[in-house]
Amino acid sequence: MPVLALVRERFAAERTLARMRVAACLHVTAETANLARALSAGGAQVAICSANPLSTQDDVAAALVAEHGVEVRARHGEGLEDYQAHVRALVASGPQITLDDGADLIVAAHTESGADLDALIGGTEETATGLLRLRRLHERGQLQRPVLAVNEARTERALNDRHGTGQSALDGIIRASHVLLAGHTLVVLGYGWAGQGVAERARGAGAAVIVCEVEPLRALEARMAGYEVMPALEAAARGDVFVTVTGSRRVLRREHFERMKDGALLANAGHFDVELDLEELAALAVGAPRQVRPLVDQYELADGRRLNLLAHGRVVNLAAAEGHPAAVMDVSFALQALCVESLVRHASDYGPGVHAVPAEIDSEVGRLKLAALGVRIDEATAEQADYRQSWT
């Protein structure tokens, strides 16, 4: 992760984050550990809990505690009660900066009794789902601190969503099911940046791709990119593999399950495990699901058809694979680190609400990533720069 390493080196020299209490609700992986190390190098006191119980790498969690002095409250496979307790514990410690993957930490800081909101400067958010929650909170006048929308940074969308999710979601599906994508039909529900990446990679693997959308412009983009576009009810009868990437809930539900082929695979690449209606799937099944592979639960329906749920409906690229490659998270976490620095240095510039990542941070991360790749680009001449600023 060369970009984050450069940020860490500067942080260590400048100690910008000295004595700052930073709490993070992220996926506890080796890549996140490098972010924690960068923040610690800047002088921050870092505490982490897990954004997903199936993504925690216990060896990484242990190493962070033993070797880097980071407080970690996470273990692989933890239950909902433990997860909620870990979030509450981090909030109770009075963080000054929060880093979220789903907004649970900063929402708890606003809603949990005993939370020290006065200490909180602001936070960052990594997911579209989390930003949706925070914007609704702000519309109700309840978001009292600034949050930088890391998920919407240009570098984040291009690398993390499109290339990261596109590759890692299919990686998780293939690892869990050992399916051959070539010759099969894959249905992508949601054609945002992440859905575009999933569709692109699936087509490259030889699958026929159908896109389902509720936004007209996104649907038009998918059609112009050469994909079939249709309502989910029509696609339900056609698909062999289904991937939800919407950030919404009950995207696939009873009426869809009732039309699906025998042997269909169901996967979720959205943040929360609500995009597939698991209660309705269980209600349609005859008896309890049967585990046919370590991360594949097979539901047999009354007519004998079998539907295969991957990774219990949790985000498949982390629950069944290793998430985004380090080369992708290098950019995401460099953005996170620089956004933390911006919140600390320029706290008075941000009012309550969701804010775009400053353009100079986006540009700097892009520049550092190109340098790490050994890529050189042109610079505008003085004449060209003047021309772009002129109205004549």
Buried (B, 14 or more C-beta within 10 A) or exposed (E): BBBBBBBBEBBBEEEBBEEBBBBBBBBBBBBBBBBBBBBBBBBBBBBBBBBBBBBBBEEBBEBBBEEBEBBBBBBBEBEEEBBBBBBBBBBBBBBBBBBBBBBBBBBBBBEBEEBEBEEBBBBBBBBBBBBBBBBEBBEEEEBBBBBBBBBBBBBBBBBBBBBBBBBBBBBBBBBBBEBEBEEBBBBBBBBBBBBBBBBBBBBEBEBBBBBBBBEEEBBEBBBEBEBBBBEBEBBBEBBBBBBBBBBBBBBBBBEBBBBBBEEBBBBBBBBBBBBBBBEBBBEBBEEEBEEEBEBBBBBBBEEEBBBBBBBBBBBBBBBBBBBBBBBBBBBBBBBBBBBBBBBBEEBEEBEBBBBEBBEEBBEBBBEBBEEBEEEEEEEEEEEEEEEEEEEE
